[in-house]
């Protein structure tokens, strides 16, 4: 029951999209979302769900979720071409 309520709260926060969660840190694509004493913590420091899963399975009571604020790498600009006249 608590897990369902936590998922609903996280989904509502993601849909609101107004602000980043107050206790979030990290800029990677995957987050460990944990509930610690009634506070939801987003630890977005994982490159894959495989890196995140052991943290949650180690007793941190939560789940892995994609970072809704992840921008990805900056787009690469094409190299300038020099024309010969």
N, CA, C and O atoms as CSV, one atom per row, in Angstrom:
chain,resi,resn,atom,element,x,y,z
A,1,UNK,N,N,0.826,-1.194,0.000
A,1,UNK,CA,C,0.000,0.000,0.000
A,1,UNK,C,C,0.868,1.254,0.000
A,1,UNK,O,O,0.613,2.200,-0.746
A,2,UNK,N,N,1.891,1.249,0.842
A,2,UNK,CA,C,2.773,2.404,0.913
A,2,UNK,C,C,3.505,2.604,-0.406
A,2,UNK,O,O,3.720,3.735,-0.842
A,3,UNK,N,N,3.883,1.505,-1.032
A,3,UNK,CA,C,4.598,1.604,-2.310
A,3,UNK,C,C,3.701,2.217,-3.386
A,3,UNK,O,O,4.164,3.012,-4.204
A,4,UNK,N,N,2.427,1.852,-3.385
A,4,UNK,CA,C,1.486,2.406,-4.358
A,4,UNK,C,C,1.327,3.908,-4.135
A,4,UNK,O,O,1.332,4.686,-5.088
A,5,UNK,N,N,1.188,4.309,-2.878
A,5,UNK,CA,C,1.068,5.736,-2.579
A,5,UNK,C,C,2.319,6.493,-2.987
A,5,UNK,O,O,2.234,7.613,-3.492
A,6,UNK,N,N,3.484,5.886,-2.770
A,6,UNK,CA,C,4.736,6.524,-3.177
A,6,UNK,C,C,4.789,6.681,-4.692
A,6,UNK,O,O,5.203,7.728,-5.189
A,7,UNK,N,N,4.377,5.656,-5.429
A,7,UNK,CA,C,4.385,5.740,-6.891
A,7,UNK,C,C,3.409,6.800,-7.393
A,7,UNK,O,O,3.719,7.527,-8.337
A,8,UNK,N,N,2.247,6.895,-6.780
A,8,UNK,CA,C,1.265,7.900,-7.182
A,8,UNK,C,C,1.810,9.301,-6.909
A,8,UNK,O,O,1.639,10.207,-7.725
A,9,UNK,N,N,2.461,9.477,-5.766
A,9,UNK,CA,C,3.023,10.786,-5.432
A,9,UNK,C,C,4.130,11.168,-6.409
A,9,UNK,O,O,4.215,12.323,-6.826
A,10,UNK,N,N,4.967,10.220,-6.771
A,10,UNK,CA,C,6.054,10.494,-7.713
A,10,UNK,C,C,5.488,10.806,-9.089
A,10,UNK,O,O,5.968,11.720,-9.760
A,11,UNK,N,N,4.475,10.061,-9.522
A,11,UNK,CA,C,3.869,10.305,-10.827
A,11,UNK,C,C,3.211,11.681,-10.867
A,11,UNK,O,O,3.312,12.387,-11.870
A,12,UNK,N,N,2.541,12.062,-9.790
A,12,UNK,CA,C,1.901,13.376,-9.742
A,12,UNK,C,C,2.946,14.488,-9.789
A,12,UNK,O,O,2.747,15.506,-10.451
A,13,UNK,N,N,4.051,14.289,-9.090
A,13,UNK,CA,C,5.111,15.289,-9.109
A,13,UNK,C,C,5.738,15.402,-10.494
A,13,UNK,O,O,6.077,16.500,-10.937
A,14,UNK,N,N,5.893,14.277,-11.173
A,14,UNK,CA,C,6.477,14.293,-12.516
A,14,UNK,C,C,5.542,14.968,-13.511
A,14,UNK,O,O,5.992,15.692,-14.400
A,15,UNK,N,N,4.244,14.732,-13.363
A,15,UNK,CA,C,3.281,15.353,-14.263
A,15,UNK,C,C,3.165,16.850,-14.016
A,15,UNK,O,O,2.941,17.621,-14.949
A,16,UNK,N,N,3.315,17.256,-12.786
A,16,UNK,CA,C,3.237,18.682,-12.475
A,16,UNK,C,C,4.373,19.423,-13.191
A,16,UNK,O,O,4.160,20.485,-13.776
A,17,UNK,N,N,5.569,18.855,-13.136
A,17,UNK,CA,C,6.700,19.375,-13.887
A,17,UNK,C,C,7.088,20.804,-13.578
A,17,UNK,O,O,7.921,21.370,-14.286
A,18,UNK,N,N,6.527,21.401,-12.566
A,18,UNK,CA,C,6.827,22.791,-12.282
A,18,UNK,C,C,8.245,22.974,-11.753
A,18,UNK,O,O,8.959,23.884,-12.175
A,19,UNK,N,N,8.643,22.116,-10.837
A,19,UNK,CA,C,9.954,22.252,-10.235
A,19,UNK,C,C,10.563,20.876,-10.043
A,19,UNK,O,O,9.868,19.860,-10.027
A,20,UNK,N,N,11.850,20.870,-9.902
A,20,UNK,CA,C,12.565,19.639,-9.595
A,20,UNK,C,C,12.292,19.289,-8.133
A,20,UNK,O,O,12.142,20.192,-7.309
A,21,UNK,N,N,12.222,18.004,-7.793
A,21,UNK,CA,C,12.000,17.647,-6.389
A,21,UNK,C,C,13.050,18.306,-5.490
A,21,UNK,O,O,14.223,18.402,-5.852
A,22,UNK,N,N,12.615,18.751,-4.328
A,22,UNK,CA,C,13.486,19.522,-3.450
A,22,UNK,C,C,14.720,18.744,-3.015
A,22,UNK,O,O,15.775,19.338,-2.795
A,23,UNK,N,N,14.607,17.438,-2.890
A,23,UNK,CA,C,15.725,16.662,-2.396
A,23,UNK,C,C,16.314,15.788,-3.495
A,23,UNK,O,O,16.660,14.631,-3.258
A,24,UNK,N,N,16.424,16.336,-4.680
A,24,UNK,CA,C,17.006,15.607,-5.804
A,24,UNK,C,C,18.427,16.086,-6.029
A,24,UNK,O,O,18.743,17.260,-5.841
A,25,UNK,N,N,19.268,15.164,-6.430
A,25,UNK,CA,C,20.611,15.556,-6.818
A,25,UNK,C,C,21.110,14.616,-7.896
A,25,UNK,O,O,20.699,13.457,-7.966
A,26,UNK,N,N,21.986,15.116,-8.723
A,26,UNK,CA,C,22.550,14.334,-9.805
A,26,UNK,C,C,21.945,14.704,-11.142
A,26,UNK,O,O,20.816,15.189,-11.209
A,27,UNK,N,N,22.687,14.477,-12.190
A,27,UNK,CA,C,22.241,14.844,-13.536
A,27,UNK,C,C,22.291,13.662,-14.502
A,27,UNK,O,O,22.374,13.870,-15.712
A,28,UNK,N,N,22.243,12.453,-14.008
A,28,UNK,CA,C,22.323,11.261,-14.852
A,28,UNK,C,C,20.914,10.840,-15.282
A,28,UNK,O,O,19.934,11.350,-14.740
A,29,UNK,N,N,20.795,9.915,-16.249
A,29,UNK,CA,C,19.477,9.552,-16.780
A,29,UNK,C,C,18.613,8.679,-15.873
A,29,UNK,O,O,17.404,8.598,-16.091
A,30,UNK,N,N,19.190,8.021,-14.861
A,30,UNK,CA,C,18.394,7.155,-13.982
A,30,UNK,C,C,18.494,7.606,-12.535
A,30,UNK,O,O,19.557,8.030,-12.081
A,31,UNK,N,N,17.364,7.511,-11.800
A,31,UNK,CA,C,17.293,7.936,-10.410
A,31,UNK,C,C,16.838,6.781,-9.525
A,31,UNK,O,O,16.022,5.954,-9.931
A,32,UNK,N,N,17.373,6.739,-8.320
A,32,UNK,CA,C,16.851,5.867,-7.276
A,32,UNK,C,C,15.908,6.737,-6.452
A,32,UNK,O,O,16.347,7.687,-5.803
A,33,UNK,N,N,14.633,6.422,-6.475
A,33,UNK,CA,C,13.633,7.197,-5.744
A,33,UNK,C,C,13.335,6.440,-4.457
A,33,UNK,O,O,12.799,5.332,-4.491
A,34,UNK,N,N,13.683,7.036,-3.329
A,34,UNK,CA,C,13.532,6.356,-2.043
A,34,UNK,C,C,12.686,7.184,-1.091
A,34,UNK,O,O,12.589,8.405,-1.207
A,35,UNK,N,N,12.082,6.483,-0.151
A,35,UNK,CA,C,11.259,7.112,0.873
A,35,UNK,C,C,11.981,6.932,2.194
A,35,UNK,O,O,12.094,5.814,2.697
A,36,UNK,N,N,12.470,8.024,2.759
A,36,UNK,CA,C,13.219,7.977,4.008
A,36,UNK,C,C,12.517,8.836,5.056
A,36,UNK,O,O,12.647,10.060,5.061
A,37,UNK,N,N,11.789,8.192,5.924
A,37,UNK,CA,C,11.110,8.916,6.997
A,37,UNK,C,C,10.027,9.849,6.508
A,37,UNK,O,O,9.810,10.904,7.106
A,38,UNK,N,N,9.343,9.491,5.440
A,38,UNK,CA,C,8.283,10.322,4.906
A,38,UNK,C,C,8.744,11.292,3.837
A,38,UNK,O,O,7.911,11.903,3.168
A,39,UNK,N,N,10.047,11.451,3.654
A,39,UNK,CA,C,10.601,12.322,2.615
A,39,UNK,C,C,10.999,11.485,1.417
A,39,UNK,O,O,11.593,10.418,1.570
A,40,UNK,N,N,10.676,11.964,0.228
A,40,UNK,CA,C,11.041,11.272,-1.000
A,40,UNK,C,C,12.340,11.880,-1.518
A,40,UNK,O,O,12.431,13.089,-1.726
A,41,UNK,N,N,13.339,11.032,-1.723
A,41,UNK,CA,C,14.649,11.482,-2.205
A,41,UNK,C,C,14.885,10.927,-3.598
A,41,UNK,O,O,14.671,9.740,-3.847
A,42,UNK,N,N,15.323,11.786,-4.500
A,42,UNK,CA,C,15.680,11.398,-5.862
A,42,UNK,C,C,17.190,11.455,-5.966
A,42,UNK,O,O,17.782,12.531,-5.880
A,43,UNK,N,N,17.809,10.318,-6.148
A,43,UNK,CA,C,19.251,10.248,-6.313
A,43,UNK,C,C,19.535,9.924,-7.776
A,43,UNK,O,O,19.577,8.754,-8.157
A,44,UNK,N,N,19.727,10.942,-8.586
A,44,UNK,CA,C,19.885,10.785,-10.035
A,44,UNK,C,C,21.361,10.754,-10.395
A,44,UNK,O,O,21.901,11.713,-10.946
A,45,UNK,N,N,21.999,9.647,-10.078
A,45,UNK,CA,C,23.430,9.530,-10.328
A,45,UNK,C,C,23.793,8.209,-11.003
A,45,UNK,O,O,24.904,7.708,-10.829
A,46,UNK,N,N,22.863,7.643,-11.771
A,46,UNK,CA,C,23.091,6.340,-12.393
A,46,UNK,C,C,22.914,6.431,-13.906
A,46,UNK,O,O,21.980,7.064,-14.398
A,47,UNK,N,N,23.827,5.786,-14.637
A,47,UNK,CA,C,23.779,5.791,-16.092
A,47,UNK,C,C,22.803,4.765,-16.653
A,47,UNK,O,O,22.365,4.895,-17.796
A,48,UNK,N,N,22.450,3.738,-15.862
A,48,UNK,CA,C,21.543,2.701,-16.340
A,48,UNK,C,C,20.716,2.174,-15.175
A,48,UNK,O,O,21.040,2.392,-14.008
A,49,UNK,N,N,19.643,1.478,-15.522
A,49,UNK,CA,C,18.796,0.892,-14.493
A,49,UNK,C,C,19.542,-0.233,-13.767
A,49,UNK,O,O,19.253,-0.525,-12.606
A,50,UNK,N,N,20.503,-0.863,-14.455
A,50,UNK,CA,C,21.294,-1.918,-13.824
A,50,UNK,C,C,22.176,-1.366,-12.708
A,50,UNK,O,O,22.441,-2.068,-11.732
A,51,UNK,N,N,22.632,-0.130,-12.836
A,51,UNK,CA,C,23.419,0.498,-11.776
A,51,UNK,C,C,22.534,0.930,-10.619
A,51,UNK,O,O,22.973,0.927,-9.469
A,52,UNK,N,N,21.312,1.295,-10.906
A,52,UNK,CA,C,20.390,1.792,-9.885
A,52,UNK,C,C,19.787,0.665,-9.044
A,52,UNK,O,O,19.607,0.825,-7.837
A,53,UNK,N,N,19.476,-0.467,-9.668
A,53,UNK,CA,C,18.757,-1.551,-9.004
A,53,UNK,C,C,19.416,-2.056,-7.722
A,53,UNK,O,O,18.698,-2.268,-6.745
A,54,UNK,N,N,20.733,-2.263,-7.657
A,54,UNK,CA,C,21.317,-2.743,-6.397
A,54,UNK,C,C,21.144,-1.768,-5.240
A,54,UNK,O,O,21.047,-2.193,-4.089
A,55,UNK,N,N,21.104,-0.483,-5.520
A,55,UNK,CA,C,20.923,0.516,-4.461
A,55,UNK,C,C,19.542,0.362,-3.837
A,55,UNK,O,O,19.394,0.400,-2.615
A,56,UNK,N,N,18.543,0.189,-4.677
A,56,UNK,CA,C,17.172,0.045,-4.193
A,56,UNK,C,C,16.986,-1.326,-3.528
A,56,UNK,O,O,16.291,-1.438,-2.518
A,57,UNK,N,N,17.602,-2.355,-4.090
A,57,UNK,CA,C,17.473,-3.706,-3.541
A,57,UNK,C,C,18.221,-3.855,-2.224
A,57,UNK,O,O,17.957,-4.792,-1.470
A,58,UNK,N,N,19.137,-2.962,-1.937
A,58,UNK,CA,C,19.930,-3.051,-0.708
A,58,UNK,C,C,19.167,-2.547,0.510
A,58,UNK,O,O,19.754,-2.397,1.582
A,59,UNK,N,N,17.888,-2.286,0.369
A,59,UNK,CA,C,17.084,-1.896,1.518
A,59,UNK,C,C,16.734,-0.426,1.564
A,59,UNK,O,O,16.316,0.064,2.613
A,60,UNK,N,N,16.885,0.283,0.490
A,60,UNK,CA,C,16.587,1.712,0.489
A,60,UNK,C,C,15.107,2.009,0.257
A,60,UNK,O,O,14.735,3.176,0.132
A,61,UNK,N,N,14.273,1.009,0.197
A,61,UNK,CA,C,12.824,1.172,0.017
A,61,UNK,C,C,12.481,2.187,-1.055
A,61,UNK,O,O,12.268,3.363,-0.760
A,62,UNK,N,N,12.429,1.751,-2.257
A,62,UNK,CA,C,12.098,2.649,-3.338
A,62,UNK,C,C,12.119,1.922,-4.659
A,62,UNK,O,O,11.918,0.709,-4.723
A,63,UNK,N,N,12.363,2.666,-5.702
A,63,UNK,CA,C,12.387,2.092,-7.040
A,63,UNK,C,C,13.259,2.966,-7.924
A,63,UNK,O,O,13.612,4.087,-7.559
A,64,UNK,N,N,13.601,2.435,-9.094
A,64,UNK,CA,C,14.383,3.171,-10.075
A,64,UNK,C,C,13.431,3.815,-11.073
A,64,UNK,O,O,12.444,3.208,-11.488
A,65,UNK,N,N,13.736,5.034,-11.447
A,65,UNK,CA,C,12.890,5.776,-12.372
A,65,UNK,C,C,13.787,6.605,-13.288
A,65,UNK,O,O,14.862,7.042,-12.879
A,66,UNK,N,N,13.348,6.817,-14.517
A,66,UNK,CA,C,14.103,7.692,-15.398
A,66,UNK,C,C,14.022,9.119,-14.891
A,66,UNK,O,O,12.986,9.551,-14.386
A,67,UNK,N,N,15.116,9.845,-15.026
A,67,UNK,CA,C,15.188,11.229,-14.587
A,67,UNK,C,C,14.352,12.092,-15.534
A,67,UNK,O,O,14.705,12.220,-16.706
A,68,UNK,N,N,13.257,12.686,-15.058
A,68,UNK,CA,C,12.415,13.492,-15.948
A,68,UNK,C,C,13.093,14.796,-16.393
A,68,UNK,O,O,12.612,15.455,-17.314
A,69,UNK,N,N,14.192,15.167,-15.754
A,69,UNK,CA,C,14.869,16.414,-16.078
A,69,UNK,C,C,16.164,16.198,-16.846
A,69,UNK,O,O,16.908,17.149,-17.084
A,70,UNK,N,N,16.442,14.961,-17.234
A,70,UNK,CA,C,17.688,14.658,-17.944
A,70,UNK,C,C,17.654,15.267,-19.337
A,70,UNK,O,O,16.717,15.028,-20.099
A,71,UNK,N,N,18.664,16.047,-19.668
A,71,UNK,CA,C,18.736,16.722,-20.959
A,71,UNK,C,C,19.533,15.936,-21.990
A,71,UNK,O,O,19.385,16.171,-23.189
A,72,UNK,N,N,20.361,15.022,-21.556
A,72,UNK,CA,C,21.204,14.272,-22.474
A,72,UNK,C,C,22.440,15.081,-22.828
A,72,UNK,O,O,22.577,16.232,-22.413
A,73,UNK,N,N,23.331,14.484,-23.587
A,73,UNK,CA,C,24.542,15.224,-23.961
A,73,UNK,C,C,24.200,16.361,-24.922
A,73,UNK,O,O,23.215,16.305,-25.657
A,74,UNK,N,N,25.032,17.377,-24.894
A,74,UNK,CA,C,24.821,18.520,-25.786
A,74,UNK,C,C,24.996,18.071,-27.231
A,74,UNK,O,O,25.886,17.272,-27.521
A,75,UNK,N,N,24.170,18.567,-28.137
A,75,UNK,CA,C,24.312,18.166,-29.541
A,75,UNK,C,C,25.645,18.652,-30.107
A,75,UNK,O,O,26.116,19.744,-29.788
A,76,UNK,N,N,26.238,17.813,-30.953
A,76,UNK,CA,C,27.517,18.174,-31.558
A,76,UNK,C,C,27.264,18.994,-32.814
A,76,UNK,O,O,26.396,18.672,-33.625
A,77,UNK,N,N,28.025,20.037,-32.953
A,77,UNK,CA,C,27.922,20.871,-34.152
A,77,UNK,C,C,28.795,20.251,-35.231
A,77,UNK,O,O,29.887,19.761,-34.942
A,78,UNK,N,N,28.329,20.268,-36.457
A,78,UNK,CA,C,29.163,19.725,-37.529
A,78,UNK,C,C,30.423,20.558,-37.713
A,78,UNK,O,O,30.431,21.768,-37.487
A,79,UNK,N,N,31.476,19.886,-38.124
A,79,UNK,CA,C,32.744,20.585,-38.358
A,79,UNK,C,C,32.596,21.570,-39.502
A,79,UNK,O,O,31.898,21.299,-40.480
A,80,UNK,N,N,33.243,22.695,-39.380
A,80,UNK,CA,C,33.162,23.722,-40.426
A,80,UNK,C,C,33.902,23.230,-41.669
A,80,UNK,O,O,34.991,22.665,-41.574
A,81,UNK,N,N,33.307,23.450,-42.814
A,81,UNK,CA,C,33.943,23.083,-44.066
A,81,UNK,C,C,34.588,24.312,-44.669
A,81,UNK,O,O,33.986,25.384,-44.729
A,82,UNK,N,N,35.789,24.145,-45.103
A,82,UNK,CA,C,36.510,25.236,-45.749
A,82,UNK,C,C,36.436,25.025,-47.257
A,82,UNK,O,O,36.813,23.970,-47.767
A,83,UNK,N,N,35.957,26.012,-47.943
A,83,UNK,CA,C,35.856,25.928,-49.405
A,83,UNK,C,C,37.133,26.475,-50.038
A,83,UNK,O,O,37.718,27.454,-49.576
A,84,UNK,N,N,37.523,25.829,-51.071
A,84,UNK,CA,C,38.679,26.316,-51.824
A,84,UNK,C,C,38.153,26.990,-53.086
A,84,UNK,O,O,37.295,26.450,-53.783
A,85,UNK,N,N,38.662,28.130,-53.354
A,85,UNK,CA,C,38.227,28.864,-54.539
A,85,UNK,C,C,39.254,28.780,-55.629
A,85,UNK,O,O,39.057,29.342,-56.707
